[in-house]
Amino acid sequence: MLDRPTQRQTEPSFIGKVLIVLLVLALAAAVWQLALVFILGFGAIIVAVTLDSLSAPVAERLKMSQHWALALTTTVLFLISFGFLAAFGTRAADQFTLLAAQLPGAWAVTRDWLDSWDLGEWVLSLGENAAAGVSSTILSALPLASGLLGWLANLALILVIGIYLAADPYTYLDGATRLLPPSKRKRGRQIINAAGEDLRKWLLAMTLDMLFLGTVTGVGLYLIGVPVAFALGILSGISVFVPYIGPLVAVVPGLLIALSVSPTLALWAAVVYIVAQQLEGNISLPLLQRWSVRMPPAISLLAIVAFGLLFGLWGVLLATPLAVVTLRIVRMAYVEDFLEQGPMG
């Protein structure tokens, strides 16, 4: 009895390969043209994942539907935000206004201090050249958001779309998986759920890490007598969202403000920043990464550059969560299912 001939997997023809390349190029061009839509949609997904993570335990504990739990969670978050603004908003606004007013004078004092010695002049010229390049890059990204009003409008759009996604996630999940062949839909749903779980863990770890660094920095600067320590602490905490680069940038205003008072205070402020960031990098972050997603430093920095070039300033801000989701999709859809011939659904 003759053996049944084995089914051979044929490679695409030359025309098929050309069509695949053209399809990839068309998709890349579409993403480039619709960059703002894509990045705002991803921001909405982050909001939806956050609301779902908070409302799911509420629904389970209070025995209510997901819609009512989401409504209750959203209302509570709104009230907490309103209460926080009522309690600290005026103080924070005053300190940020004072910080913005003091920075030009602090920079003038710093220039005079650096100009007083030869090495300082070299550092000053080097820093001004680097700052000019960074400023041009940032300013070239700002038209993506069309100024401050555009940023506020985009942020409001992210929140609204995120609420809609959180209110009915299965509809959008089913719609996304229907774009796949029927045999791949189960696996596609597994990949999406895994990426969402990674994003959920990363968001929780990042929130705790931001609170830790912001609190330690703000308290430390307040104890040594640096002006507007509350605003500088908030700035340090928020800066963690852009890893490695953000905390370094957040150091500059604090050192300038401290140096405008005295070089000794600037030295103590530098010590506070170094100690706070060492505690965050060696205690807070490693503990949180034990159960969260660990992002290698090189991958984080490359993600900031790559997504910054693709999506401008929004891409820089959302580079790390984009990298978290992208790595999960590549690991499961490409490495496991294609290279290692893992489960294909």
BALOBA-1460 file (C-alpha; in Angstrom, 3 decimals):
// residues 345
<rec num="1" residu="m" x="0.000" y="0.000" z="0.000"/>
<rec num="2" residu="l" x="1.420" y="3.289" z="-1.079"/>
<rec num="3" residu="d" x="1.919" y="5.957" z="1.522"/>
<rec num="4" residu="r" x="-0.230" y="8.998" z="1.172"/>
<rec num="5" residu="p" x="1.913" y="11.841" z="-0.081"/>
<rec num="6" residu="t" x="2.578" y="14.384" z="2.606"/>
<rec num="7" residu="q" x="1.101" y="17.828" z="2.155"/>
<rec num="8" residu="r" x="3.838" y="20.297" z="1.354"/>
<rec num="9" residu="q" x="3.676" y="23.907" z="2.361"/>
<rec num="10" residu="t" x="4.346" y="25.950" z="-0.737"/>
<rec num="11" residu="e" x="5.931" y="29.340" z="-0.533"/>
<rec num="12" residu="p" x="4.169" y="32.320" z="-2.049"/>
<rec num="13" residu="s" x="4.982" y="33.046" z="-5.649"/>
<rec num="14" residu="f" x="6.980" y="36.086" z="-6.696"/>
<rec num="15" residu="i" x="3.790" y="38.028" z="-7.366"/>
<rec num="16" residu="g" x="2.440" y="36.946" z="-3.989"/>
<rec num="17" residu="k" x="5.575" y="38.169" z="-2.233"/>
<rec num="18" residu="v" x="5.342" y="41.493" z="-4.050"/>
<rec num="19" residu="l" x="1.710" y="41.834" z="-3.013"/>
<rec num="20" residu="i" x="2.617" y="41.075" z="0.615"/>
<rec num="21" residu="v" x="5.340" y="43.733" z="0.572"/>
<rec num="22" residu="l" x="2.943" y="46.241" z="-0.990"/>
<rec num="23" residu="l" x="0.325" y="45.408" z="1.639"/>
<rec num="24" residu="v" x="2.837" y="45.965" z="4.457"/>
<rec num="25" residu="l" x="3.926" y="49.269" z="2.899"/>
<rec num="26" residu="a" x="0.287" y="50.346" z="2.507"/>
<rec num="27" residu="l" x="-0.429" y="49.530" z="6.142"/>
<rec num="28" residu="a" x="2.694" y="51.445" z="7.247"/>
<rec num="29" residu="a" x="1.624" y="54.439" z="5.148"/>
<rec num="30" residu="a" x="-1.872" y="54.285" z="6.636"/>
<rec num="31" residu="v" x="-0.468" y="54.177" z="10.166"/>
<rec num="32" residu="w" x="1.769" y="57.152" z="9.334"/>
<rec num="33" residu="q" x="-1.124" y="59.188" z="7.945"/>
<rec num="34" residu="l" x="-3.446" y="58.218" z="10.795"/>
<rec num="35" residu="a" x="-0.798" y="58.467" z="13.505"/>
<rec num="36" residu="l" x="-2.865" y="60.698" z="15.770"/>
<rec num="37" residu="v" x="-5.921" y="58.431" z="15.453"/>
<rec num="38" residu="f" x="-3.852" y="55.352" z="16.266"/>
<rec num="39" residu="i" x="-2.078" y="56.843" z="19.290"/>
<rec num="40" residu="l" x="-5.282" y="58.355" z="20.712"/>
<rec num="41" residu="g" x="-6.973" y="54.987" z="20.273"/>
<rec num="42" residu="f" x="-4.193" y="53.317" z="22.219"/>
<rec num="43" residu="g" x="-4.516" y="55.943" z="24.933"/>
<rec num="44" residu="a" x="-8.227" y="55.131" z="25.111"/>
<rec num="45" residu="i" x="-7.338" y="51.441" z="25.499"/>
<rec num="46" residu="i" x="-5.133" y="52.337" z="28.487"/>
<rec num="47" residu="v" x="-8.065" y="54.227" z="30.049"/>
<rec num="48" residu="a" x="-10.388" y="51.283" z="29.355"/>
<rec num="49" residu="v" x="-7.988" y="48.768" z="30.900"/>
<rec num="50" residu="t" x="-7.627" y="50.992" z="33.973"/>
<rec num="51" residu="l" x="-11.382" y="51.390" z="34.426"/>
<rec num="52" residu="d" x="-11.976" y="47.666" z="33.866"/>
<rec num="53" residu="s" x="-9.289" y="46.767" z="36.429"/>
<rec num="54" residu="l" x="-10.930" y="49.018" z="39.006"/>
<rec num="55" residu="s" x="-14.554" y="48.173" z="38.255"/>
<rec num="56" residu="a" x="-14.215" y="44.370" z="38.052"/>
<rec num="57" residu="p" x="-13.521" y="43.917" z="41.798"/>
<rec num="58" residu="v" x="-16.376" y="46.328" z="42.563"/>
<rec num="59" residu="a" x="-18.784" y="44.269" z="40.463"/>
<rec num="60" residu="e" x="-17.667" y="41.060" z="42.169"/>
<rec num="61" residu="r" x="-17.758" y="42.457" z="45.689"/>
<rec num="62" residu="l" x="-21.099" y="44.294" z="45.395"/>
<rec num="63" residu="k" x="-22.763" y="41.673" z="43.171"/>
<rec num="64" residu="m" x="-23.712" y="44.169" z="40.479"/>
<rec num="65" residu="s" x="-23.448" y="44.225" z="36.709"/>
<rec num="66" residu="q" x="-20.292" y="45.413" z="34.994"/>
<rec num="67" residu="h" x="-22.069" y="48.480" z="33.607"/>
<rec num="68" residu="w" x="-23.223" y="49.653" z="37.038"/>
<rec num="69" residu="a" x="-19.817" y="48.905" z="38.534"/>
<rec num="70" residu="l" x="-18.169" y="50.930" z="35.771"/>
<rec num="71" residu="a" x="-20.566" y="53.821" z="36.350"/>
<rec num="72" residu="l" x="-19.908" y="53.705" z="40.094"/>
<rec num="73" residu="t" x="-16.121" y="53.480" z="39.614"/>
<rec num="74" residu="t" x="-16.075" y="56.343" z="37.124"/>
<rec num="75" residu="t" x="-18.167" y="58.513" z="39.437"/>
<rec num="76" residu="v" x="-15.947" y="57.748" z="42.436"/>
<rec num="77" residu="l" x="-12.820" y="58.522" z="40.419"/>
<rec num="78" residu="f" x="-14.351" y="61.811" z="39.302"/>
<rec num="79" residu="l" x="-15.207" y="62.739" z="42.884"/>
<rec num="80" residu="i" x="-11.735" y="61.768" z="44.114"/>
<rec num="81" residu="s" x="-10.129" y="63.843" z="41.366"/>
<rec num="82" residu="f" x="-12.398" y="66.774" z="42.147"/>
<rec num="83" residu="g" x="-11.631" y="66.469" z="45.855"/>
<rec num="84" residu="f" x="-7.896" y="66.266" z="45.199"/>
<rec num="85" residu="l" x="-8.047" y="69.367" z="43.016"/>
<rec num="86" residu="a" x="-10.106" y="71.178" z="45.642"/>
<rec num="87" residu="a" x="-7.642" y="70.264" z="48.380"/>
<rec num="88" residu="f" x="-4.336" y="70.561" z="46.539"/>
<rec num="89" residu="g" x="-5.166" y="72.033" z="43.140"/>
<rec num="90" residu="t" x="-4.782" y="75.645" z="44.190"/>
<rec num="91" residu="r" x="-1.522" y="74.944" z="45.974"/>
<rec num="92" residu="a" x="-0.181" y="72.913" z="43.048"/>
<rec num="93" residu="a" x="-1.248" y="75.556" z="40.530"/>
<rec num="94" residu="d" x="0.365" y="78.296" z="42.609"/>
<rec num="95" residu="q" x="3.591" y="76.336" z="42.952"/>
<rec num="96" residu="f" x="3.744" y="75.444" z="39.253"/>
<rec num="97" residu="t" x="3.080" y="79.105" z="38.399"/>
<rec num="98" residu="l" x="5.844" y="80.136" z="40.805"/>
<rec num="99" residu="l" x="8.111" y="77.445" z="39.347"/>
<rec num="100" residu="a" x="7.535" y="78.754" z="35.817"/>
<rec num="101" residu="a" x="8.176" y="82.310" z="36.997"/>
<rec num="102" residu="q" x="11.379" y="81.404" z="38.853"/>
<rec num="103" residu="l" x="12.979" y="79.217" z="36.182"/>
<rec num="104" residu="p" x="14.190" y="82.093" z="33.913"/>
<rec num="105" residu="g" x="15.859" y="83.839" z="36.841"/>
<rec num="106" residu="a" x="17.283" y="80.540" z="38.087"/>
<rec num="107" residu="w" x="18.721" y="79.841" z="34.644"/>
<rec num="108" residu="a" x="20.278" y="83.336" z="34.532"/>
<rec num="109" residu="v" x="21.953" y="82.734" z="37.904"/>
<rec num="110" residu="t" x="23.162" y="79.334" z="36.692"/>
<rec num="111" residu="r" x="24.640" y="80.857" z="33.519"/>
<rec num="112" residu="d" x="26.513" y="83.467" z="35.509"/>
<rec num="113" residu="w" x="27.831" y="80.789" z="37.859"/>
<rec num="114" residu="l" x="28.979" y="78.561" z="34.977"/>
<rec num="115" residu="d" x="30.547" y="81.491" z="33.102"/>
<rec num="116" residu="s" x="32.744" y="82.218" z="36.114"/>
<rec num="117" residu="w" x="35.044" y="79.246" z="35.406"/>
<rec num="118" residu="d" x="36.463" y="77.640" z="32.244"/>
<rec num="119" residu="l" x="34.976" y="74.170" z="32.643"/>
<rec num="120" residu="g" x="31.588" y="75.739" z="33.318"/>
<rec num="121" residu="e" x="31.748" y="77.635" z="30.004"/>
<rec num="122" residu="w" x="32.405" y="74.361" z="28.171"/>
<rec num="123" residu="v" x="29.536" y="72.624" z="29.979"/>
<rec num="124" residu="l" x="27.273" y="75.580" z="29.205"/>
<rec num="125" residu="s" x="28.040" y="75.547" z="25.478"/>
<rec num="126" residu="l" x="27.620" y="71.784" z="25.333"/>
<rec num="127" residu="g" x="24.302" y="71.947" z="27.176"/>
<rec num="128" residu="e" x="22.967" y="74.751" z="24.995"/>
<rec num="129" residu="n" x="23.752" y="72.823" z="21.800"/>
<rec num="130" residu="a" x="22.050" y="69.705" z="23.160"/>
<rec num="131" residu="a" x="19.059" y="71.709" z="24.362"/>
<rec num="132" residu="a" x="18.677" y="73.311" z="20.947"/>
<rec num="133" residu="g" x="18.442" y="69.895" z="19.304"/>
<rec num="134" residu="v" x="15.960" y="68.599" z="21.880"/>
<rec num="135" residu="s" x="13.848" y="71.745" z="21.604"/>
<rec num="136" residu="s" x="13.623" y="71.488" z="17.831"/>
<rec num="137" residu="t" x="12.593" y="67.833" z="18.112"/>
<rec num="138" residu="i" x="9.893" y="68.593" z="20.671"/>
<rec num="139" residu="l" x="8.593" y="71.593" z="18.758"/>
<rec num="140" residu="s" x="8.387" y="69.543" z="15.583"/>
<rec num="141" residu="a" x="6.189" y="67.061" z="17.465"/>
<rec num="142" residu="l" x="3.857" y="69.661" z="18.948"/>
<rec num="143" residu="p" x="1.803" y="70.270" z="15.755"/>
<rec num="144" residu="l" x="0.555" y="66.712" z="16.155"/>
<rec num="145" residu="a" x="-1.517" y="67.946" z="19.090"/>
<rec num="146" residu="s" x="-2.176" y="71.471" z="17.720"/>
<rec num="147" residu="g" x="-1.133" y="73.323" z="20.855"/>
<rec num="148" residu="l" x="-2.498" y="73.312" z="24.385"/>
<rec num="149" residu="l" x="-6.170" y="73.350" z="23.380"/>
<rec num="150" residu="g" x="-5.525" y="70.461" z="21.038"/>
<rec num="151" residu="w" x="-3.879" y="68.501" z="23.834"/>
<rec num="152" residu="l" x="-6.832" y="69.095" z="26.138"/>
<rec num="153" residu="a" x="-9.275" y="68.102" z="23.392"/>
<rec num="154" residu="n" x="-7.290" y="64.948" z="22.630"/>
<rec num="155" residu="l" x="-7.138" y="64.082" z="26.323"/>
<rec num="156" residu="a" x="-10.900" y="64.513" z="26.659"/>
<rec num="157" residu="l" x="-11.387" y="62.328" z="23.568"/>
<rec num="158" residu="i" x="-9.163" y="59.628" z="25.072"/>
<rec num="159" residu="l" x="-11.208" y="59.622" z="28.287"/>
<rec num="160" residu="v" x="-14.566" y="59.464" z="26.486"/>
<rec num="161" residu="i" x="-13.504" y="56.688" z="24.096"/>
<rec num="162" residu="g" x="-11.904" y="54.809" z="26.977"/>
<rec num="163" residu="i" x="-15.190" y="54.866" z="28.901"/>
<rec num="164" residu="y" x="-17.047" y="53.539" z="25.870"/>
<rec num="165" residu="l" x="-14.482" y="50.750" z="25.423"/>
<rec num="166" residu="a" x="-14.698" y="49.801" z="29.090"/>
<rec num="167" residu="a" x="-18.519" y="49.802" z="28.974"/>
<rec num="168" residu="d" x="-18.706" y="47.165" z="26.228"/>
<rec num="169" residu="p" x="-15.269" y="45.564" z="25.746"/>
<rec num="170" residu="y" x="-16.523" y="42.284" z="24.287"/>
<rec num="171" residu="t" x="-18.133" y="43.986" z="21.299"/>
<rec num="172" residu="y" x="-14.855" y="45.592" z="20.311"/>
<rec num="173" residu="l" x="-12.886" y="42.432" z="21.118"/>
<rec num="174" residu="d" x="-15.177" y="40.343" z="18.920"/>
<rec num="175" residu="g" x="-14.891" y="42.925" z="16.175"/>
<rec num="176" residu="a" x="-11.100" y="42.788" z="16.308"/>
<rec num="177" residu="t" x="-10.927" y="38.981" z="16.267"/>
<rec num="178" residu="r" x="-13.365" y="38.782" z="13.314"/>
<rec num="179" residu="l" x="-10.651" y="40.389" z="11.208"/>
<rec num="180" residu="l" x="-8.718" y="37.123" z="11.597"/>
<rec num="181" residu="p" x="-9.434" y="33.822" z="9.803"/>
<rec num="182" residu="p" x="-11.884" y="31.628" z="11.759"/>
<rec num="183" residu="s" x="-9.144" y="29.130" z="12.659"/>
<rec num="184" residu="k" x="-7.036" y="31.895" z="14.227"/>
<rec num="185" residu="r" x="-9.721" y="33.729" z="16.203"/>
<rec num="186" residu="k" x="-9.379" y="31.733" z="19.396"/>
<rec num="187" residu="r" x="-5.640" y="32.286" z="19.438"/>
<rec num="188" residu="g" x="-6.139" y="35.953" z="18.568"/>
<rec num="189" residu="r" x="-8.418" y="36.370" z="21.573"/>
<rec num="190" residu="q" x="-5.788" y="34.701" z="23.790"/>
<rec num="191" residu="i" x="-3.112" y="37.105" z="22.531"/>
<rec num="192" residu="i" x="-5.307" y="40.158" z="23.086"/>
<rec num="193" residu="n" x="-6.220" y="39.017" z="26.599"/>
<rec num="194" residu="a" x="-2.559" y="38.348" z="27.437"/>
<rec num="195" residu="a" x="-1.526" y="41.771" z="26.120"/>
<rec num="196" residu="g" x="-4.296" y="43.383" z="28.158"/>
<rec num="197" residu="e" x="-3.161" y="41.566" z="31.304"/>
<rec num="198" residu="d" x="0.443" y="42.721" z="30.762"/>
<rec num="199" residu="l" x="-0.791" y="46.271" z="30.283"/>
<rec num="200" residu="r" x="-2.923" y="46.056" z="33.441"/>
<rec num="201" residu="k" x="0.019" y="44.863" z="35.560"/>
<rec num="202" residu="w" x="2.325" y="47.493" z="34.093"/>
<rec num="203" residu="l" x="-0.143" y="50.310" z="34.805"/>
<rec num="204" residu="l" x="-0.524" y="49.278" z="38.442"/>
<rec num="205" residu="a" x="3.226" y="48.953" z="38.926"/>
<rec num="206" residu="m" x="3.843" y="52.299" z="37.216"/>
<rec num="207" residu="t" x="1.249" y="54.074" z="39.388"/>
<rec num="208" residu="l" x="2.841" y="52.782" z="42.590"/>
<rec num="209" residu="d" x="6.316" y="53.633" z="41.313"/>
<rec num="210" residu="m" x="5.238" y="57.189" z="40.435"/>
<rec num="211" residu="l" x="3.764" y="57.678" z="43.896"/>
<rec num="212" residu="f" x="6.942" y="56.370" z="45.527"/>
<rec num="213" residu="l" x="9.404" y="58.548" z="43.597"/>
<rec num="214" residu="g" x="7.206" y="61.646" z="43.734"/>
<rec num="215" residu="t" x="6.704" y="61.352" z="47.486"/>
<rec num="216" residu="v" x="10.364" y="60.664" z="48.322"/>
<rec num="217" residu="t" x="11.601" y="63.476" z="46.077"/>
<rec num="218" residu="g" x="9.034" y="66.019" z="47.247"/>
<rec num="219" residu="v" x="9.562" y="65.288" z="50.938"/>
<rec num="220" residu="g" x="13.337" y="65.324" z="50.551"/>
<rec num="221" residu="l" x="13.358" y="68.670" z="48.740"/>
<rec num="222" residu="y" x="10.972" y="70.136" z="51.307"/>
<rec num="223" residu="l" x="13.160" y="69.039" z="54.219"/>
<rec num="224" residu="i" x="16.273" y="70.723" z="52.807"/>
<rec num="225" residu="g" x="14.365" y="73.925" z="52.045"/>
<rec num="226" residu="v" x="14.046" y="73.924" z="48.239"/>
<rec num="227" residu="p" x="11.233" y="76.271" z="47.086"/>
<rec num="228" residu="v" x="8.131" y="74.804" z="45.370"/>
<rec num="229" residu="a" x="9.059" y="71.307" z="46.589"/>
<rec num="230" residu="f" x="5.441" y="70.135" z="46.187"/>
<rec num="231" residu="a" x="5.415" y="70.947" z="42.462"/>
<rec num="232" residu="l" x="8.883" y="69.453" z="41.960"/>
<rec num="233" residu="g" x="7.772" y="66.234" z="43.677"/>
<rec num="234" residu="i" x="4.729" y="65.956" z="41.396"/>
<rec num="235" residu="l" x="6.962" y="66.590" z="38.383"/>
<rec num="236" residu="s" x="9.350" y="63.818" z="39.446"/>
<rec num="237" residu="g" x="6.516" y="61.371" z="39.985"/>
<rec num="238" residu="i" x="4.919" y="62.051" z="36.609"/>
<rec num="239" residu="s" x="8.294" y="61.814" z="34.877"/>
<rec num="240" residu="v" x="8.522" y="58.086" z="35.679"/>
<rec num="241" residu="f" x="5.956" y="57.460" z="32.913"/>
<rec num="242" residu="v" x="8.809" y="58.088" z="30.465"/>
<rec num="243" residu="p" x="11.454" y="55.791" z="32.015"/>
<rec num="244" residu="y" x="15.124" y="56.740" z="32.342"/>
<rec num="245" residu="i" x="14.787" y="59.949" z="30.302"/>
<rec num="246" residu="g" x="11.857" y="61.494" z="32.206"/>
<rec num="247" residu="p" x="13.403" y="61.370" z="35.715"/>
<rec num="248" residu="l" x="16.647" y="62.853" z="34.409"/>
<rec num="249" residu="v" x="14.803" y="65.725" z="32.748"/>
<rec num="250" residu="a" x="12.770" y="66.325" z="35.923"/>
<rec num="251" residu="v" x="15.994" y="66.886" z="37.874"/>
<rec num="252" residu="v" x="16.883" y="70.026" z="35.892"/>
<rec num="253" residu="p" x="14.155" y="72.399" z="37.244"/>
<rec num="254" residu="g" x="14.843" y="71.354" z="40.833"/>
<rec num="255" residu="l" x="18.577" y="71.942" z="40.521"/>
<rec num="256" residu="l" x="18.053" y="75.309" z="38.824"/>
<rec num="257" residu="i" x="15.660" y="76.475" z="41.548"/>
<rec num="258" residu="a" x="18.026" y="75.282" z="44.286"/>
<rec num="259" residu="l" x="21.035" y="76.875" z="42.596"/>
<rec num="260" residu="s" x="19.197" y="80.209" z="42.402"/>
<rec num="261" residu="v" x="19.193" y="80.136" z="46.239"/>
<rec num="262" residu="s" x="22.754" y="78.907" z="46.788"/>
<rec num="263" residu="p" x="25.244" y="76.375" z="45.360"/>
<rec num="264" residu="t" x="25.145" y="74.519" z="48.679"/>
<rec num="265" residu="l" x="21.379" y="74.028" z="48.402"/>
<rec num="266" residu="a" x="21.836" y="72.840" z="44.816"/>
<rec num="267" residu="l" x="24.349" y="70.259" z="46.045"/>
<rec num="268" residu="w" x="21.909" y="68.997" z="48.675"/>
<rec num="269" residu="a" x="19.115" y="68.930" z="46.074"/>
<rec num="270" residu="a" x="21.329" y="66.798" z="43.822"/>
<rec num="271" residu="v" x="21.868" y="64.420" z="46.734"/>
<rec num="272" residu="v" x="18.089" y="64.183" z="47.267"/>
<rec num="273" residu="y" x="17.486" y="63.414" z="43.595"/>
<rec num="274" residu="i" x="20.252" y="60.799" z="43.491"/>
<rec num="275" residu="v" x="19.057" y="59.073" z="46.670"/>
<rec num="276" residu="a" x="15.397" y="59.128" z="45.544"/>
<rec num="277" residu="q" x="16.193" y="57.705" z="42.125"/>
<rec num="278" residu="q" x="18.516" y="55.064" z="43.571"/>
<rec num="279" residu="l" x="15.805" y="53.970" z="45.996"/>
<rec num="280" residu="e" x="13.293" y="53.871" z="43.147"/>
<rec num="281" residu="g" x="15.633" y="51.984" z="40.809"/>
<rec num="282" residu="n" x="16.942" y="49.460" z="43.340"/>
<rec num="283" residu="i" x="14.021" y="48.931" z="45.729"/>
<rec num="284" residu="s" x="10.665" y="50.126" z="44.392"/>
<rec num="285" residu="l" x="10.996" y="49.141" z="40.746"/>
<rec num="286" residu="p" x="12.544" y="45.653" z="41.292"/>
<rec num="287" residu="l" x="9.864" y="44.767" z="43.853"/>
<rec num="288" residu="l" x="7.091" y="45.849" z="41.493"/>
<rec num="289" residu="q" x="8.647" y="44.038" z="38.525"/>
<rec num="290" residu="r" x="8.509" y="40.717" z="40.360"/>
<rec num="291" residu="w" x="4.866" y="40.354" z="39.414"/>
<rec num="292" residu="s" x="4.675" y="42.959" z="36.667"/>
<rec num="293" residu="v" x="6.166" y="43.164" z="33.186"/>
<rec num="294" residu="r" x="9.934" y="43.617" z="33.159"/>
<rec num="295" residu="m" x="11.052" y="45.926" z="30.378"/>
<rec num="296" residu="p" x="14.817" y="45.816" z="29.581"/>
<rec num="297" residu="p" x="16.359" y="49.315" z="29.609"/>
<rec num="298" residu="a" x="17.569" y="49.105" z="26.001"/>
<rec num="299" residu="i" x="14.087" y="48.141" z="24.797"/>
<rec num="300" residu="s" x="12.527" y="51.031" z="26.731"/>
<rec num="301" residu="l" x="14.936" y="53.590" z="25.280"/>
<rec num="302" residu="l" x="14.567" y="52.257" z="21.729"/>
<rec num="303" residu="a" x="10.787" y="52.293" z="22.132"/>
<rec num="304" residu="i" x="10.865" y="55.956" z="23.190"/>
<rec num="305" residu="v" x="12.909" y="56.868" z="20.120"/>
<rec num="306" residu="a" x="10.939" y="54.721" z="17.672"/>
<rec num="307" residu="f" x="7.427" y="55.629" z="18.827"/>
<rec num="308" residu="g" x="8.505" y="59.250" z="19.272"/>
<rec num="309" residu="l" x="9.513" y="59.383" z="15.611"/>
<rec num="310" residu="l" x="6.254" y="57.705" z="14.561"/>
<rec num="311" residu="f" x="3.761" y="59.531" z="16.763"/>
<rec num="312" residu="g" x="5.524" y="62.632" z="18.067"/>
<rec num="313" residu="l" x="5.221" y="63.694" z="21.684"/>
<rec num="314" residu="w" x="2.245" y="61.392" z="22.299"/>
<rec num="315" residu="g" x="4.446" y="58.502" z="21.153"/>
<rec num="316" residu="v" x="7.137" y="59.475" z="23.669"/>
<rec num="317" residu="l" x="4.608" y="59.592" z="26.507"/>
<rec num="318" residu="l" x="3.004" y="56.244" z="25.600"/>
<rec num="319" residu="a" x="6.157" y="54.505" z="24.356"/>
<rec num="320" residu="t" x="6.535" y="52.070" z="27.266"/>
<rec num="321" residu="p" x="2.943" y="50.745" z="27.320"/>
<rec num="322" residu="l" x="3.107" y="50.480" z="23.524"/>
<rec num="323" residu="a" x="6.299" y="48.435" z="23.901"/>
<rec num="324" residu="v" x="4.676" y="46.222" z="26.551"/>
<rec num="325" residu="v" x="1.785" y="45.351" z="24.234"/>
<rec num="326" residu="t" x="4.003" y="45.005" z="21.159"/>
<rec num="327" residu="l" x="6.398" y="42.606" z="22.896"/>
<rec num="328" residu="r" x="3.542" y="40.376" z="24.038"/>
<rec num="329" residu="i" x="2.037" y="40.257" z="20.529"/>
<rec num="330" residu="v" x="5.417" y="39.533" z="18.917"/>
<rec num="331" residu="r" x="6.233" y="36.864" z="21.496"/>
<rec num="332" residu="m" x="2.972" y="34.972" z="21.065"/>
<rec num="333" residu="a" x="2.016" y="35.622" z="17.435"/>
<rec num="334" residu="y" x="5.466" y="35.511" z="15.857"/>
<rec num="335" residu="v" x="7.910" y="33.653" z="18.136"/>
<rec num="336" residu="e" x="5.560" y="30.977" z="19.500"/>
<rec num="337" residu="d" x="3.137" y="30.554" z="16.605"/>
<rec num="338" residu="f" x="5.450" y="31.113" z="13.662"/>
<rec num="339" residu="l" x="9.070" y="30.431" z="14.654"/>
<rec num="340" residu="e" x="8.457" y="27.743" z="17.267"/>
<rec num="341" residu="q" x="5.286" y="26.385" z="15.638"/>
<rec num="342" residu="g" x="3.284" y="26.878" z="18.817"/>
<rec num="343" residu="p" x="-0.491" y="26.618" z="19.165"/>
<rec num="344" residu="m" x="-2.224" y="28.310" z="16.277"/>
<rec num="345" residu="g" x="-5.733" y="28.182" z="17.720"/>
